[in-house]
C-alpha cells in the first residue's frame, strides 16, 4: 500500500515547464528539448540526403542515356525543356492571326451596335456630335448688351437661367406651381447609369479597334517578312507600330 502511495499521480508533484523570460518574450516560445530534437533530426536527414545526391552525381556516367536528354538542353548550368522554333508553319500562323482578328472585329461590331442603341434611347443634350441650341437676344446698343440681365429678361431665378428646359418664372415659383421642376430621382439615376454604360462601351470599342490594328500590323509582318522594312513609329498604348516597307514592283 505504501508503494502505491509513492507512485500515485494524485499525490505526485505537478511538473511545470520553464517559460520564456519576459525580456526574451519577443523571440517567441522557449524551445524545449523535444523541439530541438525534432529540428535536429530533420536537419541531419536533409544533410544526409544532400550527401547521397552529391555522391550519386559524382558516380554517374556522363555518357549514360536517359530520356530527358532528348527533350532538355543545358543552359547556364540548368536543364531546360527544348522548344522547337518551328512549331507551326507560316500558313497556320496566318490563319490563327486571321481567326483572332475576326473575333475581335465581331466583338467590336457588337459594341458599336450597343452604342447606337444606347444613343437612340438617350436624350443626347450635352453631346459634342449634335449641335447645341442657342437663344440669341438682340439689343439696340453695346451699353444695353453690357447691362443685360438674363434673369430679368426671362423673369426667372438667376440659378435657373442656365436650364435649357423646364425653366419656371418667378411668379410660378412664388405661387408654388413648379411641380414639374422636381425630377424623379429614380429616373435620373437610371439615366446617369446609362450614360456611364455608354462611356464604358465607347472606351471598349476604341480599345478593340486598337487591338485589331495591332493584329493587322503583326499579320503584315508575318506575311511580308522577306521584304526590308524600317520602323517609323514605335508601338504605343493607343496605336500600333508603323513601318515603312521597301518598294516592290509587282508583275
Rosetta silent file (secondary structure, phi, psi, omega in degrees, C-alpha in Angstrom):
SEQUENCE: XXXXXXXXXXXXXXXXXXXXXXXXXXXXXXXXXXXXXXXXXXXXXXXXXXXXXXXXXXXXXXXXXXXXXXXXXXXXXXXXXXXXXXXXXXXXXXXXXXXXXXXXXXXXXXXXXXXXXXXXXXXXXXXXXXXXXXXXXXXXXXXXXXXXXXXXXXXXXXXXXXXXXXXXXXXXXXXXXXXXXXXXXXXXXXXXXXXXXXXXXXXXXXXXXXXXXXXXXXXXXXXXXXXXXXXXXXXXXXXXXXXXXXXXXXX
SCORE:     score description
SCORE:     0.000 S_00000001
   1 L     0.000  -38.844 -179.931    0.000    0.000    0.000 S_00000001
   2 H   -66.280  -35.723  177.682    2.834    2.334    0.824 S_00000001
   3 H   -65.236  -36.164  178.261    4.406    1.666   -2.585 S_00000001
   4 H   -64.755  -36.798  179.792    1.136    2.603   -4.293 S_00000001
   5 H   -65.816  -35.771 -179.512    1.067    5.932   -2.421 S_00000001
   6 H   -69.464  -31.766 -177.508    4.537    6.758   -3.641 S_00000001
   7 H   -90.033  -14.372 -173.978    3.601    6.060   -7.232 S_00000001
   8 L   -59.321  132.306 -177.751    0.150    7.676   -7.103 S_00000001
   9 L   -73.355  -29.724 -179.049   -0.221   10.536   -9.591 S_00000001
  10 L   -67.056  -31.151  179.645   -2.669   12.403   -7.419 S_00000001
  11 L   -89.623  -15.066 -176.171   -0.080   12.748   -4.699 S_00000001
  12 L   -69.667  158.758 -178.946    2.756   13.383   -7.115 S_00000001
  13 L   -81.992  133.198 -178.780    4.172   16.806   -7.652 S_00000001
  14 L   -74.810  133.875 -178.130    2.998   18.516  -10.868 S_00000001
  15 L   -87.893  128.796 -179.997    5.802   19.228  -13.328 S_00000001
  16 L  -116.964  125.797  179.305    5.925   22.776  -14.667 S_00000001
  17 L   -80.885  150.748 -179.082    7.962   23.638  -17.739 S_00000001
  18 L   -73.742  135.868  178.744   10.027   26.758  -17.822 S_00000001
  19 L   -96.709  171.379  179.031    8.515   29.599  -19.872 S_00000001
  20 L   -69.214  133.883  176.640   10.249   32.247  -21.906 S_00000001
  21 L   -61.357  156.066 -175.922   11.622   35.112  -19.772 S_00000001
  22 H   -63.663  -34.982 -179.079    9.851   38.427  -20.108 S_00000001
  23 H   -69.989  -20.934 -179.272   12.886   40.118  -21.640 S_00000001
  24 H  -112.126   18.288 -176.890   13.002   37.459  -24.412 S_00000001
  25 H   -68.484  -24.448  179.744    9.259   37.155  -24.996 S_00000001
  26 H   -69.882  -13.946  179.226    9.533   38.908  -28.367 S_00000001
  27 H   -84.872   -4.924  179.440   11.512   35.893  -29.633 S_00000001
  28 L   100.549 -164.978 -178.571    8.527   33.581  -29.280 S_00000001
  29 L   -68.764  148.238  177.547    8.034   30.412  -27.256 S_00000001
  30 L   -72.277  128.563 -177.871   11.013   28.923  -25.430 S_00000001
  31 L   -74.113  128.475  177.645   12.357   25.911  -27.311 S_00000001
  32 L   -93.656  175.484 -177.208   12.224   22.675  -25.293 S_00000001
  33 H   -65.446  -37.832  179.879   14.406   19.638  -25.694 S_00000001
  34 H   -66.032  -35.682  176.789   11.787   17.731  -27.693 S_00000001
  35 H   -66.371  -42.449  178.251   11.508   20.646  -30.123 S_00000001
  36 H   -63.770  -36.988 -179.036   15.290   20.770  -30.538 S_00000001
  37 H   -64.656  -44.295  178.231   15.372   17.024  -31.067 S_00000001
  38 H   -63.244  -41.402 -179.826   12.815   17.157  -33.893 S_00000001
  39 H   -66.701  -38.963 -179.863   14.643   20.036  -35.537 S_00000001
  40 H   -67.929  -40.780  179.017   17.999   18.266  -35.241 S_00000001
  41 H   -62.054  -43.109  179.696   16.633   15.010  -36.714 S_00000001
  42 H   -64.701  -40.921  179.637   15.171   16.919  -39.676 S_00000001
  43 H   -65.789  -42.957  178.807   18.433   18.815  -40.260 S_00000001
  44 H   -65.693  -34.861  178.230   20.543   15.628  -40.175 S_00000001
  45 H   -64.312  -42.073  179.066   18.118   13.930  -42.550 S_00000001
  46 H   -67.372  -39.642  178.863   18.485   16.769  -45.066 S_00000001
  47 H   -62.929  -43.716  179.492   22.276   16.735  -44.764 S_00000001
  48 H   -65.826  -35.869  177.635   22.442   13.004  -45.411 S_00000001
  49 H   -64.819  -43.394  178.970   20.115   13.344  -48.424 S_00000001
  50 H   -64.288  -40.463  177.930   22.295   16.068  -49.925 S_00000001
  51 H   -63.622  -40.177  179.433   25.447   13.995  -49.384 S_00000001
  52 H   -64.840  -42.001 -179.825   23.821   10.987  -51.054 S_00000001
  53 H   -67.967  -38.111  177.483   22.724   13.056  -54.068 S_00000001
  54 H   -63.319  -43.077  179.264   26.184   14.625  -54.425 S_00000001
  55 H   -66.099  -37.268  178.240   27.819   11.222  -54.354 S_00000001
  56 H   -66.470  -36.902  177.947   25.300    9.872  -56.862 S_00000001
  57 H   -68.666  -35.694  178.227   26.031   12.788  -59.206 S_00000001
  58 H   -69.838  -35.891 -177.668   29.769   12.150  -58.922 S_00000001
  59 H   -82.813   -8.100 -174.910   29.385    8.446  -59.622 S_00000001
  60 L   -72.964  141.606  177.585   27.044    8.923  -62.603 S_00000001
  61 L   -80.850  119.180 -177.522   28.349    8.037  -66.033 S_00000001
  62 L   -65.153  -21.854 -179.568   28.091   11.174  -68.248 S_00000001
  63 L   -90.344    1.344 -178.744   27.673    9.010  -71.367 S_00000001
  64 L   -73.458  136.474 -178.145   24.726    7.089  -69.925 S_00000001
  65 L   -82.121  137.879  170.007   21.482    7.600  -71.846 S_00000001
  66 L  -142.437  154.563 -167.744   18.365    8.903  -70.132 S_00000001
  67 L   -66.628  -25.976 -179.950   15.113   10.022  -71.721 S_00000001
  68 H   -69.965  -15.100  178.063   15.370   13.670  -70.661 S_00000001
  69 H   -62.636  -26.003 -176.312   18.412   14.014  -72.892 S_00000001
  70 H   -78.318  -38.182 -171.561   16.065   14.162  -75.894 S_00000001
  71 H  -106.011   -0.757 -178.837   13.743   16.915  -74.634 S_00000001
  72 E  -122.666  158.557  176.538   16.060   19.051  -72.456 S_00000001
  73 E  -138.348  144.347 -177.780   19.032   21.304  -73.053 S_00000001
  74 E   -89.459  121.859 -178.454   21.542   22.647  -70.520 S_00000001
  75 E  -134.310  119.742 -177.914   21.568   26.447  -70.329 S_00000001
  76 L    56.002   38.286  177.124   23.592   28.359  -67.722 S_00000001
  77 L    80.190    4.375 -179.487   24.050   25.161  -65.722 S_00000001
  78 E  -122.810  142.350  178.442   20.314   24.384  -65.597 S_00000001
  79 E   -84.200  125.042 -179.455   18.340   21.827  -67.579 S_00000001
  80 E  -126.827  152.683  178.937   15.502   23.406  -69.535 S_00000001
  81 E   -67.408  134.512  179.031   12.929   21.955  -71.893 S_00000001
  82 L   -77.884  126.884  179.978   13.960   22.226  -75.512 S_00000001
  83 L  -108.568  122.122  177.437   11.489   24.310  -77.520 S_00000001
  84 L   -70.453  134.562 -176.893   11.316   23.764  -81.220 S_00000001
  85 L   -68.814  -42.693 -177.085   11.428   27.033  -83.117 S_00000001
  86 L  -101.194   75.433  176.556    9.093   25.948  -85.911 S_00000001
  87 L   -76.928  -39.793 -179.557    6.150   24.513  -84.006 S_00000001
  88 L  -119.949  149.535  176.227    3.649   25.954  -86.509 S_00000001
  89 L   -78.041  170.511 -178.725    4.000   26.615  -90.199 S_00000001
  90 H   -66.074  -37.354  178.834    3.619   30.061  -91.722 S_00000001
  91 H   -65.393  -38.857  179.011    0.163   29.255  -93.096 S_00000001
  92 H   -67.099  -38.616  177.945   -1.031   28.089  -89.665 S_00000001
  93 H   -65.321  -42.100  177.873    0.249   31.281  -88.018 S_00000001
  94 H   -62.253  -40.486  179.450   -1.509   33.449  -90.613 S_00000001
  95 H   -65.318  -39.924 -179.985   -4.735   31.504  -90.087 S_00000001
  96 H   -64.817  -43.894  178.131   -4.523   31.900  -86.296 S_00000001
  97 H   -63.765  -38.332  179.568   -3.999   35.654  -86.559 S_00000001
  98 H   -64.988  -43.844  179.601   -6.880   35.904  -89.036 S_00000001
  99 H   -64.091  -42.400  178.540   -9.239   33.977  -86.753 S_00000001
 100 H   -63.305  -41.327  179.937   -8.260   36.098  -83.740 S_00000001
 101 H   -66.769  -37.051  176.280   -8.754   39.296  -85.709 S_00000001
 102 H   -62.288  -40.496  179.328  -12.189   38.130  -86.886 S_00000001
 103 H   -64.577  -42.583  179.544  -13.207   37.510  -83.272 S_00000001
 104 H   -64.417  -42.278  179.088  -12.010   40.989  -82.217 S_00000001
 105 H   -66.064  -34.814  177.051  -13.850   42.624  -85.132 S_00000001
 106 H   -64.252  -45.006  178.127  -17.004   40.673  -84.270 S_00000001
 107 H   -64.569  -35.316  179.367  -16.874   41.924  -80.652 S_00000001
 108 H   -67.974  -41.622  178.049  -16.224   45.454  -81.891 S_00000001
 109 H   -64.604  -35.209  176.591  -19.228   45.392  -84.229 S_00000001
 110 H   -65.457  -40.318  177.811  -21.382   44.138  -81.338 S_00000001
 111 H   -65.371  -38.841  178.680  -20.162   47.041  -79.186 S_00000001
 112 H   -63.006  -39.916  178.013  -20.931   49.534  -81.991 S_00000001
 113 H   -64.779  -41.421  178.830  -24.499   48.225  -82.242 S_00000001
 114 H   -66.610  -35.387  177.919  -24.983   48.541  -78.475 S_00000001
 115 H   -65.170  -44.247  178.728  -23.569   52.089  -78.565 S_00000001
 116 H   -63.422  -38.426  178.747  -26.002   53.106  -81.311 S_00000001
 117 H   -65.232  -40.448  178.713  -28.876   51.533  -79.375 S_00000001
 118 H   -68.389  -39.176  179.212  -27.938   53.437  -76.210 S_00000001
 119 H   -63.972  -38.254  179.601  -27.560   56.705  -78.120 S_00000001
 120 H   -70.729  -28.300 -179.646  -31.004   56.330  -79.629 S_00000001
 121 H   -84.060  -16.746 -178.238  -32.571   55.641  -76.218 S_00000001
 122 L  -102.183  153.341  173.882  -30.938   58.630  -74.512 S_00000001
 123 L   -87.566  102.092 -175.806  -31.619   62.327  -74.973 S_00000001
 124 L   -79.488   84.905 -175.436  -28.220   63.480  -76.158 S_00000001
 125 L   -85.578  -45.279 -172.844  -28.409   67.015  -74.799 S_00000001
 126 L  -106.701   21.777 -178.574  -24.784   67.767  -73.965 S_00000001
 127 L   -82.228  158.176 -177.281  -23.011   65.621  -76.550 S_00000001
 128 L   -84.302  -21.720 -175.332  -20.460   67.050  -78.929 S_00000001
 129 L   -80.964  -11.149  177.894  -21.704   65.258  -82.038 S_00000001
 130 L  -113.726  142.741 -177.906  -25.071   67.064  -82.010 S_00000001
 131 L   -67.504  140.075  178.769  -25.444   70.853  -82.379 S_00000001
 132 L   -89.201  135.731 -179.691  -26.316   72.739  -79.204 S_00000001
 133 L   -71.744  143.116  179.709  -29.299   75.070  -79.359 S_00000001
 134 L  -126.792  139.616  177.509  -28.631   78.787  -78.808 S_00000001
 135 L  -107.940  106.410 -176.575  -31.013   81.512  -77.736 S_00000001
 136 L   -98.331  129.194  178.720  -29.883   84.797  -79.298 S_00000001
 137 L  -117.098  127.384 -177.938  -31.310   88.065  -77.928 S_00000001
 138 L   -98.020  139.037  177.302  -30.767   91.282  -79.891 S_00000001
 139 L  -125.095  172.308 -173.791  -30.348   94.681  -78.225 S_00000001
 140 L   -81.179  -39.805 -176.327  -30.050   98.223  -79.581 S_00000001
 141 L  -142.688  178.153 -177.507  -26.541   99.211  -78.457 S_00000001
 142 H   -70.313  -30.684  179.694  -23.415   97.989  -76.644 S_00000001
 143 H   -63.827  -43.601  177.561  -24.462   99.616  -73.362 S_00000001
 144 H   -66.006  -32.849  178.711  -27.626   97.510  -73.230 S_00000001
 145 H   -67.042  -38.445  178.862  -25.575   94.420  -74.090 S_00000001
 146 H   -70.895  -37.159 -177.028  -23.243   95.060  -71.120 S_00000001
 147 L   -91.047    8.541 -177.004  -26.099   95.758  -68.719 S_00000001
 148 L   -68.630  132.966  178.743  -28.245   92.886  -69.997 S_00000001
 149 L  -119.471  113.337 -176.559  -29.620   90.643  -67.222 S_00000001
 150 H   -67.785  -34.041 -179.267  -30.866   87.255  -68.411 S_00000001
 151 H   -65.551  -40.564  178.474  -32.763   86.549  -65.171 S_00000001
 152 H   -70.624  -36.161 -178.546  -34.810   89.777  -65.500 S_00000001
 153 H   -66.256  -44.060 -179.419  -35.406   89.177  -69.196 S_00000001
 154 H   -89.057   -2.102  178.209  -36.741   85.646  -68.694 S_00000001
 155 L    55.127   49.883  179.995  -38.401   86.600  -65.353 S_00000001
 156 L  -136.671  178.881  179.329  -36.835   83.677  -63.524 S_00000001
 157 L   -76.925  144.568 -179.774  -34.380   82.997  -60.740 S_00000001
 158 H   -59.211  -28.212  179.950  -30.658   83.552  -61.569 S_00000001
 159 H   -72.292  -17.698 -177.247  -29.872   79.943  -60.563 S_00000001
 160 H  -104.508    8.896 -177.765  -32.302   78.663  -63.242 S_00000001
 161 L   -68.023  -36.690 -176.698  -31.049   80.759  -66.167 S_00000001
 162 L   -74.882   -4.895  179.841  -28.737   78.015  -67.440 S_00000001
 163 L   -74.139  136.322  179.465  -31.552   75.459  -67.763 S_00000001
 164 L   -91.055  -15.147  179.406  -32.468   74.624  -71.359 S_00000001
 165 L  -145.537  158.145  176.527  -35.837   73.168  -70.472 S_00000001
 166 L    55.137   56.971  178.691  -38.384   73.449  -67.661 S_00000001
 167 L  -103.445   99.287 -176.521  -37.398   76.994  -66.630 S_00000001
 168 L   -76.123  153.924  178.054  -40.145   78.306  -64.266 S_00000001
 169 L   -85.568  171.365 -179.709  -40.815   82.002  -63.810 S_00000001
 170 H   -66.855  -33.669  178.704  -40.670   83.908  -60.513 S_00000001
 171 H   -64.214  -43.296  179.093  -44.485   84.050  -60.343 S_00000001
 172 H   -68.527  -32.617  177.097  -44.782   80.278  -60.608 S_00000001
 173 H   -67.967  -40.711  179.653  -42.033   79.860  -58.024 S_00000001
 174 H   -70.330  -34.506  179.856  -43.806   82.210  -55.573 S_00000001
 175 H   -80.751  -13.956  179.212  -47.181   80.575  -56.151 S_00000001
 176 L    86.605    9.698 -179.290  -45.702   77.106  -55.723 S_00000001
 177 L   -93.323   68.012  179.088  -46.789   75.850  -59.130 S_00000001
 178 L  -139.813   46.967 -179.667  -43.494   74.207  -60.121 S_00000001
 179 H   -65.922  -29.253 -179.117  -44.248   70.559  -59.661 S_00000001
 180 H   -70.623  -15.358 -178.890  -42.546   69.755  -62.957 S_00000001
 181 H   -70.978  -28.127  179.678  -39.279   71.092  -61.544 S_00000001
 182 L   -74.810  114.757 -177.663  -38.937   68.131  -59.207 S_00000001
 183 L   -90.993  139.217  179.181  -37.125   65.476  -61.170 S_00000001
 184 L   -66.629  122.231 -177.643  -37.702   61.864  -60.357 S_00000001
 185 H   -64.294  -36.333 -178.847  -34.569   60.602  -58.603 S_00000001
 186 H   -65.039  -43.804  178.898  -35.086   57.085  -59.871 S_00000001
 187 H   -66.514  -37.347  179.315  -35.291   58.213  -63.490 S_00000001
 188 H   -65.395  -44.467  179.647  -32.245   60.463  -63.038 S_00000001
 189 H   -65.181  -36.628  178.107  -30.147   57.665  -61.556 S_00000001
 190 H   -65.480  -40.957  178.888  -31.228   55.324  -64.361 S_00000001
 191 H   -66.727  -41.118  178.069  -30.261   57.920  -66.959 S_00000001
 192 H   -62.823  -39.207  178.670  -26.911   58.511  -65.241 S_00000001
 193 H   -64.630  -37.760  178.751  -26.272   54.767  -65.202 S_00000001
 194 H   -67.481  -38.281  178.152  -26.989   54.572  -68.942 S_00000001
 195 H   -65.330  -38.647  176.750  -24.573   57.416  -69.657 S_00000001
 196 H   -63.674  -41.900  178.428  -21.850   55.625  -67.657 S_00000001
 197 H   -63.270  -40.357  178.734  -22.530   52.441  -69.592 S_00000001
 198 H   -62.872  -41.827  179.256  -22.328   54.369  -72.863 S_00000001
 199 H   -62.999  -43.068 -179.945  -18.975   55.881  -71.857 S_00000001
 200 H   -65.412  -39.758 -178.664  -17.552   52.450  -70.935 S_00000001
 201 H   -69.365  -34.814  177.090  -18.750   50.892  -74.188 S_00000001
 202 H   -65.562  -42.369  177.611  -17.197   53.702  -76.254 S_00000001
 203 H   -64.513  -39.610  179.414  -13.863   53.185  -74.460 S_00000001
 204 H   -65.429  -38.749  179.250  -14.126   49.424  -75.002 S_00000001
 205 H   -65.533  -39.143  177.031  -14.815   49.917  -78.720 S_00000001
 206 H   -64.514  -40.011  179.120  -11.733   52.148  -79.031 S_00000001
 207 H   -64.316  -42.996  178.093   -9.651   49.528  -77.223 S_00000001
 208 H   -65.475  -35.113  177.630  -10.897   46.762  -79.540 S_00000001
 209 H   -65.177  -41.531  177.750  -10.136   48.935  -82.561 S_00000001
 210 H   -63.192  -41.920  178.982   -6.556   49.421  -81.334 S_00000001
 211 H   -62.996  -41.921  179.844   -6.165   45.667  -80.796 S_00000001
 212 H   -62.999  -40.897  178.955   -7.467   44.969  -84.295 S_00000001
 213 H   -66.556  -38.768  178.120   -5.000   47.426  -85.830 S_00000001
 214 H   -65.721  -39.574  178.157   -2.106   45.892  -83.890 S_00000001
 215 H   -67.369  -35.582  177.005   -3.100   42.408  -85.018 S_00000001
 216 H   -64.298  -39.116  177.988   -3.329   43.641  -88.605 S_00000001
 217 H   -65.053  -42.938  178.768    0.219   45.006  -88.323 S_00000001
 218 H   -64.495  -36.649  178.465    1.526   41.694  -86.951 S_00000001
 219 H   -64.437  -40.794  177.548   -0.211   39.820  -89.755 S_00000001
 220 H   -66.347  -36.002  178.436    1.521   42.028  -92.356 S_00000001
 221 H   -64.769  -38.448  177.487    4.860   41.467  -90.615 S_00000001
 222 H   -70.884  -36.240 -176.152    4.402   37.708  -90.860 S_00000001
 223 H   -75.007  -41.386 -175.985    3.214   37.886  -94.445 S_00000001
 224 L  -110.483   44.609 -176.792    5.880   40.265  -95.743 S_00000001
 225 L   -74.374  -18.465  179.434    8.784   39.179  -93.544 S_00000001
 226 L   -79.090  -22.517 -179.923   11.127   38.782  -96.533 S_00000001
 227 L   -78.488  148.718  176.272   10.791   42.452  -97.524 S_00000001
 228 L   -75.517  142.292 -178.255   13.025   45.088  -95.970 S_00000001
 229 E  -143.406  158.909  178.802   11.262   47.439  -93.610 S_00000001
 230 E  -133.177  128.997 -179.457   12.022   50.408  -91.393 S_00000001
 231 E   -77.576  120.257 -178.630   10.165   51.220  -88.181 S_00000001
 232 E   -88.971  -43.697 -179.016    8.853   54.769  -88.381 S_00000001
 233 E  -136.925  142.364 -179.985    6.987   54.929  -85.054 S_00000001
 234 L   -76.388  159.480  178.056    7.068   52.689  -82.003 S_00000001
 235 L   -73.693  132.992  178.336    4.038   50.828  -80.711 S_00000001
 236 L  -119.743 -174.739 -178.886    2.102   52.710  -78.024 S_00000001
 237 L   -70.212  -31.134 -173.707   -0.925   52.022  -75.914 S_00000001
 238 L  -105.417   -4.234 -178.662   -3.315   53.676  -78.373 S_00000001
 239 L  -151.908  154.043  177.877   -1.779   52.803  -81.745 S_00000001
 240 L   -79.436  171.967  176.183    0.266   50.018  -83.396 S_00000001
 241 L   -70.708  146.650 -178.245    3.829   50.329  -84.628 S_00000001
 242 E  -112.335  133.526 -177.316    4.243   51.975  -88.015 S_00000001
 243 E  -123.179  151.910  173.002    6.629   50.604  -90.677 S_00000001
 244 E  -112.830  116.563 -172.853    7.894   51.853  -93.993 S_00000001
 245 E   -91.475  154.141  175.669    8.198   48.959  -96.445 S_00000001
 246 L   -71.370  137.738 -179.365   10.610   48.566  -99.308 S_00000001
 247 L   -70.260  131.196  179.975    9.013   49.234 -102.676 S_00000001
 248 L  -129.353  121.786 -177.758    8.496   46.073 -104.666 S_00000001
 249 L   -76.253  125.371 -179.221    7.363   46.193 -108.262 S_00000001
 250 L   -90.962  138.323 -178.608    4.505   43.800 -108.896 S_00000001
 251 L   -90.201    0.000    0.000    4.419   41.926 -112.167 S_00000001
